Amino acid sequence: MSQESTVPGELGEPALQGAELAEPGAVTIVVPTFNESANIRELLHRITESVPTRLPCEVVFVDDSTDDTPEVISEAARDCPFPVTLLHREEPVGGLGGAVVEGMRRASSDWIVVMDGDLQHPPSLVPELVGTGERAHAGLVVASRYIKGGSREGLAGGYRIAVSRGATWLTKGLFPRRLRGISDPMSGFFAIRRSAVTAEALKPLGYKILLELAVRSRPRTVTEVPFVFQDRFAGESKSTAREGFRFLRHLLGLRTASPVARMLVFGLIGATGFLPNLVGLWALTKAGMHYVPAEILANQLGVAWNFYLIEHLLFRDRRMHRNWWDRAGRFALLANADLVLRIPLIALFVHKFGMGAVSATALALVMTFVLRFVGTEALVYLPRRKGSCTEPRRAV
């Protein structure tokens, strides 16, 4: 559940809903916030100083805070000469990236500028981002720390600098075509034309929304402007190891968007399932169980392991179509059917076609793997047909 209000500024009128703004601005500044109450007043003050009156402006805060940030935004907005919309989300779906997408949906301007609420992204650059985009007829303008005139000096410590640089190299290596011309895909400061992005096509996870935009719906023309990454004005960084893991999951999800890539990762995950399978088989036979029932039971450990990994790494964005127990049951049925089908196939290849045992086993493995992958996509993770269920289930 979310709450939305608009404080129109110094005129003192009653709050309006975002959809009721009479005159859409030329730029909507979207600011995702999480416990940034100490930064809000200064941020709005600097935006007021930086954005010229000839550039109509509105600010949309999408807030996931657990402190008094929403109250501070509402109070500080009363002194602003431009509309300020506050959307407080009770459930922060998609993290910071999800907050940005919500803000984009509510934007009423031709240009959307995304920036953090901690003042590490200088508001003084907003007019230049929009102006550069207009002059270059670009759909996306990235504020980059890695071109001439830019700097990452606001990153605290060598560890954060190394992590940032390593993440940049990794993403550019994985998406060389999509990220061509973007020197800083980890930047959270950019301007994009509202017509260049479809919010419904985005599936954000965590805080790297620019990467999501560039890979899923990259505008044809992209340009950059340099910026100096500032020190935090107040508060503490929200960058944690947990956010790092979410970023890696997101990166994997983006990279496996194509069926061939998904099949490859599906196979790699399946290969890792041999480890719990063998450990379970060793433990059960060591306890005195016959190897046949032991193998059947141990195979379930591998199935559970594989199911957990594909749920969280491969099909994260498709889990809402069915309940988890429905998905788990279907996946287990397909995985065990693979085991049952493989033996008759091997026998058929050996006795009917005269193949050797090794080549017959290899061919059977390939065939059942392809069938299991197609079956998993079609029977476990594709949406149900319309009318076969009431509404999508929430992923667990």
N, C-alpha and C positions, 0 to 999 in steps of 0.2 A: 504494500500500500504506500502511496506517496501523497504528499501535500504540496500544492503549488500556489504561489501568490505573487503578485506583481506590485512593487512599490514604485509609483511613477516619478518620484523625485521631489524637488523642492516646492512644487505647487500645492501639495497637501491634499490632493484628491484621494478618494478611497481606493483601496487596492483593486486591481483589475486582473482578470485571467489573461495569460499570455496571448491567447487567441484573439483577445479583444483590443489589442493595440491598434490605434487608429492609423498610424503612419509607420510602416516598417522601416527600420533603420538601414543604412548602407552596410553596416557591419554588426554582427552579433558576436560578442565575446563570450565563449563558453568556458566556464571555470569549474572543474570538478573539485570538491573540497571534502576533506576528512579531518576534522579536529584542527581547523586553521583559524580559530577565533581571533588569535593575536595578530593575524596578518590582514584581516578583512578591511579595516578602516584605511590602512595605508595603501592597500591595493586599489580600492575605489578612488582614493585621493589621487594616486598617480595616474590612473586611467583618465580621471577628469582633467588633469593637467596635460596629459599627452595627446588625447584625441581632440583634434580641432572641431570647433562648433559646426564647420561646414561639412563634417563627416558624421551624418546621423549614426547614433550608436545605441545599442542596448546590451546589457550584460545578463547572462543566464547562469546562475549558480545551480549546480546539481550537487546536492549535499548528502553525504552518507555519514555524517558526524554523530558521535555519541556524547559530545559536550555541548556548549552553548553557542556553537557557530551559527545555527539558524537564527537565533535571537539577535546576535551581533549583526548579521547580514541585514535583517529587517530594519534594525535601528540605523545602521550606517547608510542604508539606501535612501533614507528620507532626505539626506543632504545632497543627493546626486542630481545633476541636471539632466539625467537620461533615465529611461526605464530600467529597473532592476527586477528580474524575475528570480524567485527562489523556488526550487523543486527539491523537497526533502524526501529521500527514499528510505522507507523502513527496511526494505530488503535490497542490499547493494548488489544486484545481479550483474555479473560481468566485471565487478571491481571498477577501477578508475575508467577503463575503456568503455564499460557499459554506461557509466555516468556521462561520458562525452557523447555517446550515441543518443542518449535521452535528451541531452542539450541540443544536439543537431536537429532532432525531431521538432523541437519547439522554436527553432530559430526562424525569424521572419525576414532576414536580410539576404542580399545577394551574396555577401561574403560572410564566412564563419571563421573566426579566429579562436583557436584552442590554446589555452595557456594554464599553467599551474597557479595555485592560489598562494604560494609561498614567496613570490616576488623574485624567484630565481630566473624567471622569464620577464625581462623588462617591458612594462606596458608602453614605454616610449617607442617601441618598435612596431606597434600595431599599425599606425598609418603607413609606414614603409612597406610592411607586408602586403597590405591591400593595394597601395600604389604600384608596387612592383608587379603584382598580379595583373592589374589593369593594363599597365604599359606593355607587358610581355604577352598579354592575352592568354595567361596561364590558368589552369584549373586548380593548381596546388602550388603554394609557395612555402618552402621549408626554411625555418630559421636554423642555420647550421653552425655548430661549434667547430667544424673541421674544414672550413674554407678560409681563404685569406681575410683577416679582419675578425675572425671568430676565435673563441677561446672557451675552454672548459674549466677555468680557474675556480669556479664555484663548487666543483666537486671536492669534497673533503677527503684528503688522504690518498695515498698511492693505490690502496686496495680498490676504492670506488672508481678511480681513473682506469685501472687495469680491467675491472669488470666491464665498465662502459665500452672501452675500446675493444675488448674481446667479443662482447655481444654484437658490436657493430661489424666486426670482421666476419663473425659467424653468419649473421643475417645476410650480409652482402654476398657471401660465398654460396648460401643456399638459394638466393633469389637474384642472380646476377642480371637477369633481363628486367624483372619488375622493379628493381631498385637502381637501375641505371640512371645516372644524373642526380641521385640523392646521396650525398656524402654522409648524412647523419640520420639514418633511419630510426635511431633511438630517440630522436628529438621529440619532445612533447609540446613544442611550440611551432605552430604552423597556421596558415590561412588556406581555406579551401572554398571554392564556389559551391553554393548550395545546390546548383544544378549538376555538379560533377559527382555527387555522392548520393547513393540510395541507402538510407539508414537500415532498411530491412535486410539488405544483403550482407551486413556486417555481423560478425559473430565474435565480439571481443572477449578476451579473458585477460584480466590484469591491466597493466598500465601502459603498454606500448601500442596505443591506438593508431599512431602514424603508420606503423608496420602493417597493421590490419587494413588500413585504407589503401596503402600503396599496393598491396598484394591482391586484394579482392576487387577493388574498384579504382585502380589508378587512373587519374585523368591523363589525357593524351599529352598535354604540355605541362611540364614541371620546371620550376626555377627555384633558386635559393638566395637567401640573403644571410650575411654573417651576423652572429650575435655572440655576446660574451655572457656565458652562464654565470649568474650572480650568486653571491652568498645568500643563504636563507635569511629573511628578515627576522623571523621568530619561530620558535617551535623546533621540532625534531623531524628528521627525514623519515618518510614512510617506507623507504626501500629496505626490505628484509630478505632473508634467505627464502622465506615462503614465497615472496613475490618473484624471486629468481626462478624457483621451480615452476610457478605458474607461467612465467615467460617461456620457459623451455617447453612446457606442454602446449602453449599457444603456437610456438614455432613449429612443433611437430604437426599440430593440427593444420596449419597453413600449408606445410610442405606435402602433406598427404591428401590434399584436396582432390588430386587426380586418381582415378581407379587404379592405374598401374602402380603409383606410389603407395596407395593404400594396401594393395596386394603384397608389395615387397615388405612393408612394415608388418603386415599380418603374418607373413612367413617368418620374419625375424622374431616376433613375439612368440609364435608357435615353437620355434627352436628353443627358446629359453624355458619352455614348459617341460623339457626333458629333465631339467635339474630337479625340481620338486618330485617329478615322477620317479626318478631313480633313487632319490633319498627315501621316499615313501616305500618303494619296493624293497630297498635294503633293510629298512626298519621292520617291516612286516614279516619278511622271511627270517630275519634275525630272531624275531619273537616266536617263530615256529610255524607260521602260516604257510600253507602250500603256495607255490609260486603263481598258480593260475588265479585264484581269488585275490592274491596279493597284488598281482598286476592290474586286475580290474579296479581294485580300490585305489592303488597308487595312481592309476590313470586319472582318477577324479581330482587328485591334487593338482596335476598338470592342467586339467580343464579349468579348475577354479583359479589357478594362477594366470592362465591365458585370458580368462574372462575379465579378471580385475584389470589387467593391463590394457586390453582393447577398449574397455569401458572408459578408462581415464586418459588414454593416450591416442586412441584411434577414432572412436565414435562418440566422443564427449558431447558433441552438439546434436546427436541424434537420440539421446537417451530418453527424451521426454515423450516419445511416441508410444512407449509401453511401460508398464510397471516393472520394477527391477526383478521381481520373482518370475515374471513372464519372460523377460530377456534372458535371465539365468537358466531357466528351464529349457528354453528353445536352444540356447547355445550348447548346453550340456547334451541335449539330444543329438544335435548335429555332430558334436565332437565324438560321441560314443558310436554314432552310426558310421563315422569315418573309420573307426577301429574295426567294426564288424564287416564293413564293405571291403576293406583292404585284403583280407585273407581270401575270399572267393575270387577277387580280381587276380590276385597272384596265381591262384590255382588255374584260372582260366587261361592266363597268358602262358603258363608253363605247359599245361597239358593240351591246350587247343592250338596254340600258335608256336609251340616248341621253343619258347624263350628260356634263357637261363634264369636261375633263381634270383641272382643279383639284379639283372636288368629288369626282370618282371617286378621285383619289389620296388625298384626305383621308379618305374613307370606308374605303378599303382600309387605310390606316394604322391607323385605329381598330380595324377588325376584326382585323387581324393582331396588333395590340398586345394585345387582349383574349385572343386565342387563345394568344399566347406567354406571357402571364402565367398563364393557367389551366394550360397545358402545363408551365410551369416548376414550379409548385406540385405538380401531380399526378405528373409523370414524373421530376422531379429531386429534390424535397425532401420528399415525403410518405413515411412509413415503408413498407417493403415489406410485402407480405402475409405473414401467418404461414406459416412452412414454406418460404418462398422463399429464405431465407438462414439461416445458422447463428446469428449474433448481430450486434448493432449494431456498426458500425465506429466507432473513435474519430475525432473530427474532427481535421483537420490544417489 
